Amino acid sequence: MDNNNNYQRVNNGMPMSTPNGQEGTWVPVDASSLPFTVGGEMNQPTIGPDGAYYCVGQSAPNYGPIVANQYNAIPTPSAQIQMPAIVQPIALVPYASQNQPLVQYNPNYQPDIPMGNANDPVYKAKPYSFLSVLLVMIGSVAGVVLSLLSCLVVGGTTNITGIDAILSYLQKFGVGTFDTHYYSNVFGPYANSADVLTKIVVWAFPIIFALLLLFAVVLVIKYLAKLGKRKSPRCFSLFAFIGFILSVACLVFQLMSATLLQFTMEPGIGMYVICGTYFLLFILPFFAKRGAVVLDFESSKRVYAHQ
């Protein structure tokens, strides 16, 4: 029945049926199509101006079944199901306490430069400068003695220095023009001796004197460097140890030449000095106390800036 006709019938005095008569059923009505407003409580019948009963009801939409996996890029379930809960992983850090900060490794980390403080003393290894100067002087004495003093006396009259014995090697092989006493009195007569020990001693003495001179120069440079860098001279000097052994061996062969060799030679004053200097070069560095330190005044007053 048209709503306008119903409204007209009410105005003409025509009665409308009540909802309790159960003459019909509730049908949905578009509220915007009515010329009046329907009020009242939810699910409570209310008579309108047209004499008909209206009721504001709750919507109850019907859900249709879902066709599973039909025209779907992602498979869908065929019914309403409960999906499993999504668990977000959490990194657990074994803190010692809740106040402990979280740290991260930084490969570009640079340690902070400590700021200088004039009140904080700075120590350095004790340089023992006097001992370094003494070692330089002793090494220089060894080199001078090998060059100037007699280290070998042959035949009781011929004095031969260490540098003279070294230059005899050059004369032996025709390098330069030298006229050395060692070549004339030792190399010439005994270099080709049938006695093996005599031949070894004759050829070995110039080499030993050359090594002793070289070691003396190296030791002087070494202790000059320590003096310049203000470092302790304490060390085990291999050059001084080998030099002392070689000088003692020369002295022994010179003293026992009458028994061991085919010719007689005696140690000169220079040979005794060489043995003494190399003994001092070997033993004196140990007088510098290990681990000794002194106050570094320059570093104590230095101010650092962090950059």
C-alpha positions as CSV (number, residue, x, y, z in Angstrom):
1,M,0.0,0.0,0.0
2,D,1.3,3.4,-0.8
3,N,2.4,5.5,2.1
4,N,0.6,8.6,0.8
5,N,-2.6,6.7,0.5
6,N,-2.2,5.4,4.0
7,Y,-1.7,8.8,5.2
8,Q,-4.8,10.0,3.3
9,R,-6.9,7.1,4.7
10,V,-6.0,8.1,8.3
11,N,-7.2,11.7,7.5
12,N,-10.5,10.2,6.2
13,G,-10.9,8.4,9.5
14,M,-10.2,4.9,8.2
15,P,-8.7,2.7,11.0
16,M,-5.4,0.8,10.6
17,S,-4.6,-2.6,11.9
18,T,-2.5,-3.0,15.1
19,P,0.8,-5.0,15.3
20,N,-0.7,-7.3,17.9
21,G,-3.2,-8.6,15.5
22,Q,-0.5,-10.4,13.6
23,E,-2.1,-9.7,10.3
24,G,1.1,-9.3,8.5
25,T,4.9,-9.1,9.1
26,W,7.4,-6.4,9.4
27,V,8.9,-5.2,6.2
28,P,11.8,-2.8,5.8
29,V,10.9,0.8,4.9
30,D,13.2,3.5,3.6
31,A,12.9,6.3,6.2
32,S,13.9,9.0,3.6
33,S,10.8,8.1,1.6
34,L,8.3,9.0,4.4
35,P,6.9,12.5,4.7
36,F,7.4,12.4,8.4
37,T,10.0,11.3,11.0
38,V,9.7,8.1,12.9
39,G,10.8,8.2,16.5
40,G,10.7,5.9,19.5
41,E,12.8,3.4,21.2
42,M,14.7,0.6,19.5
43,N,12.4,-2.4,18.7
44,Q,9.3,-0.6,20.1
45,P,6.3,-0.2,17.7
46,T,5.3,3.4,17.2
47,I,2.1,4.6,15.3
48,G,2.8,7.1,12.6
49,P,0.7,10.0,11.4
50,D,-0.7,7.8,8.7
51,G,-2.0,5.3,11.3
52,A,0.5,2.6,10.4
53,Y,2.9,1.1,12.9
54,Y,6.6,1.6,12.5
55,C,9.5,0.1,14.4
56,V,13.2,1.1,14.5
57,G,15.0,-2.2,14.3
58,Q,18.6,-3.4,14.4
59,S,20.4,-4.2,11.2
60,A,21.4,-7.9,10.9
61,P,23.2,-8.4,7.6
62,N,23.6,-11.8,6.2
63,Y,27.1,-13.0,5.3
64,G,27.5,-15.2,2.3
65,P,30.1,-18.0,2.2
66,I,33.5,-17.3,0.7
67,V,34.5,-19.3,-2.3
68,A,37.9,-20.6,-1.5
69,N,40.8,-19.7,-3.8
70,Q,38.6,-18.5,-6.7
71,Y,40.1,-15.7,-8.7
72,N,42.4,-14.8,-5.8
73,A,46.1,-14.1,-6.1
74,I,46.5,-15.0,-2.4
75,P,44.7,-18.1,-1.2
76,T,41.9,-17.3,1.2
77,P,40.2,-19.6,3.7
78,S,36.7,-21.0,2.9
79,A,35.3,-19.9,6.3
80,Q,36.0,-17.4,9.1
81,I,39.0,-18.8,11.0
82,Q,41.3,-17.5,13.7
83,M,44.7,-16.7,12.3
84,P,47.8,-17.4,14.4
85,A,49.2,-14.6,16.4
86,I,52.2,-12.7,14.8
87,V,55.1,-12.8,17.3
88,Q,57.7,-10.0,16.9
89,P,61.1,-11.3,17.9
90,I,62.8,-9.3,20.7
91,A,66.6,-9.3,21.3
92,L,67.3,-10.1,24.9
93,V,70.5,-8.6,26.3
94,P,71.8,-10.3,29.4
95,Y,72.1,-7.1,31.6
96,A,73.8,-7.4,34.9
97,S,71.3,-4.7,36.1
98,Q,68.7,-2.4,34.7
99,N,71.0,0.5,35.1
100,Q,73.7,-1.1,32.9
101,P,74.1,0.8,29.6
102,L,73.9,-0.9,26.2
103,V,77.2,-0.8,24.3
104,Q,78.0,-1.2,20.7
105,Y,81.3,-2.1,19.0
106,N,82.8,0.8,17.0
107,P,85.8,-0.1,14.8
108,N,86.7,3.5,14.3
109,Y,87.1,4.2,18.0
110,Q,90.1,6.3,19.0
111,P,91.2,6.5,22.6
112,D,91.0,9.9,24.2
113,I,94.3,11.8,24.7
114,P,94.7,12.5,28.4
115,M,94.8,16.1,29.2
116,G,98.1,17.4,30.7
117,N,98.3,18.4,34.3
118,A,101.2,20.2,35.7
119,N,100.6,18.6,39.1
120,D,100.9,15.0,37.7
121,P,104.6,13.9,37.5
122,V,105.8,12.0,34.4
123,Y,108.7,9.6,34.7
124,K,111.1,8.2,32.1
125,A,113.9,5.7,32.1
126,K,117.0,7.0,33.8
127,P,119.4,7.8,30.9
128,Y,122.8,7.3,32.7
129,S,124.3,9.9,30.5
130,F,127.7,9.8,32.2
131,L,127.9,6.0,31.6
132,S,127.1,6.5,27.9
133,V,129.8,9.2,27.6
134,L,132.3,6.8,29.3
135,L,131.5,4.0,26.9
136,V,131.9,6.3,23.9
137,M,135.3,7.3,25.2
138,I,136.4,3.7,25.7
139,G,135.2,2.7,22.3
140,S,137.2,5.6,20.8
141,V,140.3,4.6,22.7
142,A,140.0,1.0,21.3
143,G,139.9,2.4,17.7
144,V,142.9,4.7,18.3
145,V,145.0,2.0,19.9
146,L,144.4,-0.3,17.0
147,S,145.6,2.4,14.6
148,L,148.5,3.9,16.5
149,L,149.9,1.5,19.2
150,S,151.9,-1.7,18.8
151,C,149.6,-4.7,19.0
152,L,152.1,-7.3,17.9
153,V,155.9,-7.6,18.2
154,V,157.6,-10.0,15.8
155,G,161.2,-11.1,16.3
156,G,161.5,-9.0,19.4
157,T,162.1,-5.8,17.4
158,T,159.4,-5.3,14.8
159,N,156.3,-3.5,16.2
160,I,153.1,-4.0,14.2
161,T,149.9,-2.0,14.7
162,G,146.5,-3.3,14.0
163,I,146.0,-1.1,11.0
164,D,149.3,-2.3,9.6
165,A,148.1,-5.9,9.8
166,I,144.8,-4.9,8.1
167,L,146.6,-3.1,5.2
168,S,148.8,-6.2,4.7
169,Y,145.8,-8.0,3.2
170,L,145.6,-5.3,0.5
171,Q,149.3,-5.7,-0.1
172,K,148.9,-9.4,-0.3
173,F,146.3,-9.2,-3.1
174,G,148.0,-6.3,-4.9
175,V,145.4,-3.6,-4.0
176,G,147.1,-0.3,-3.7
177,T,150.8,0.4,-2.9
178,F,151.5,-0.5,0.7
179,D,154.7,-1.6,2.5
180,T,153.6,-3.1,5.8
181,H,155.6,-4.7,8.5
182,Y,153.1,-7.5,8.9
183,Y,153.5,-8.5,5.2
184,S,157.2,-8.4,5.3
185,N,157.7,-10.3,8.6
186,V,154.7,-12.6,8.8
187,F,152.7,-12.9,5.6
188,G,155.7,-13.3,3.3
189,P,157.6,-16.0,5.2
190,Y,154.7,-18.0,6.8
191,A,151.6,-17.5,4.7
192,N,152.3,-20.7,2.8
193,S,153.7,-22.7,5.8
194,A,153.2,-26.4,5.9
195,D,152.0,-26.2,9.5
196,V,148.2,-25.7,9.4
197,L,147.9,-23.9,12.7
198,T,150.6,-21.4,11.7
199,K,149.0,-20.7,8.4
200,I,145.6,-20.2,10.1
201,V,147.0,-17.7,12.6
202,V,148.9,-15.8,9.9
203,W,145.8,-15.3,7.8
204,A,143.4,-14.8,10.8
205,F,145.2,-12.0,12.6
206,P,144.5,-9.2,10.0
207,I,140.8,-10.3,9.9
208,I,140.6,-10.2,13.7
209,F,142.1,-6.7,13.9
210,A,139.7,-5.5,11.2
211,L,136.7,-6.8,13.2
212,L,138.0,-5.3,16.4
213,L,138.3,-1.9,14.6
214,L,134.8,-2.3,13.1
215,F,133.2,-3.3,16.4
216,A,134.7,-0.3,18.1
217,V,133.2,2.1,15.6
218,V,129.8,0.5,15.8
219,L,129.8,0.7,19.6
220,V,130.8,4.3,19.6
221,I,127.9,5.1,17.2
222,K,125.5,3.0,19.3
223,Y,126.2,4.8,22.6
224,L,126.3,8.2,21.0
225,A,122.7,7.5,19.8
226,K,121.6,6.4,23.3
227,L,123.2,9.6,24.7
228,G,121.4,11.7,22.1
229,K,118.0,10.0,22.8
230,R,118.6,10.0,26.6
231,K,118.2,6.3,26.8
232,S,119.8,3.9,29.3
233,P,122.9,2.2,27.9
234,R,122.1,-1.0,29.8
235,C,122.1,-4.0,27.4
236,F,123.9,-7.2,26.4
237,S,126.4,-6.0,23.8
238,L,127.1,-8.8,21.4
239,F,129.8,-6.8,19.6
240,A,131.6,-6.1,22.8
241,F,131.4,-9.8,23.9
242,I,132.7,-11.1,20.5
243,G,135.4,-8.4,20.5
244,F,136.6,-9.4,24.0
245,I,136.7,-13.1,23.0
246,L,138.7,-12.3,19.8
247,S,141.2,-10.0,21.6
248,V,141.8,-12.6,24.3
249,A,142.4,-15.3,21.7
250,C,145.0,-13.1,20.0
251,L,146.7,-12.4,23.3
252,V,146.8,-16.1,24.1
253,F,148.3,-17.1,20.7
254,Q,150.9,-14.3,21.0
255,L,152.0,-15.5,24.4
256,M,152.1,-19.2,23.4
257,S,153.6,-18.6,19.9
258,A,156.9,-20.2,20.8
259,T,155.1,-23.5,21.5
260,L,152.2,-23.5,19.0
261,L,153.7,-21.7,16.0
262,Q,156.7,-21.9,13.8
263,F,157.6,-18.3,14.6
264,T,157.8,-16.2,17.8
265,M,155.7,-13.1,18.4
266,E,154.9,-11.1,21.5
267,P,151.9,-9.0,22.5
268,G,152.5,-5.3,22.3
269,I,151.2,-2.7,24.8
270,G,148.3,-2.1,22.4
271,M,147.1,-5.7,22.7
272,Y,146.7,-5.4,26.4
273,V,144.8,-2.1,26.0
274,I,142.5,-3.7,23.5
275,C,141.6,-6.6,25.8
276,G,140.9,-4.1,28.6
277,T,138.8,-1.8,26.6
278,Y,136.6,-4.6,25.2
279,F,136.1,-6.0,28.7
280,L,134.9,-2.6,29.9
281,L,132.7,-2.2,26.9
282,F,131.0,-5.5,27.7
283,I,130.7,-5.1,31.5
284,L,130.0,-1.4,32.0
285,P,126.5,-1.3,30.5
286,F,125.3,-3.6,33.3
287,F,126.1,-1.0,35.9
288,A,123.0,0.9,34.7
289,K,120.3,-0.3,37.0
290,R,117.4,-2.1,35.3
291,G,114.1,-0.2,35.6
292,A,115.6,2.9,37.1
293,V,113.4,6.0,36.4
294,V,113.8,9.8,36.8
295,L,111.3,12.6,36.7
296,D,110.7,13.9,33.2
297,F,110.3,17.7,33.7
298,E,109.5,18.5,30.1
299,S,106.7,16.0,29.9
300,S,105.3,16.9,33.3
301,K,104.9,20.6,32.2
302,R,103.5,19.7,28.7
303,V,99.9,20.5,28.0
304,Y,98.0,18.2,25.6
305,A,95.1,19.2,23.4
306,H,92.5,16.7,22.3
307,Q,91.8,16.8,18.6
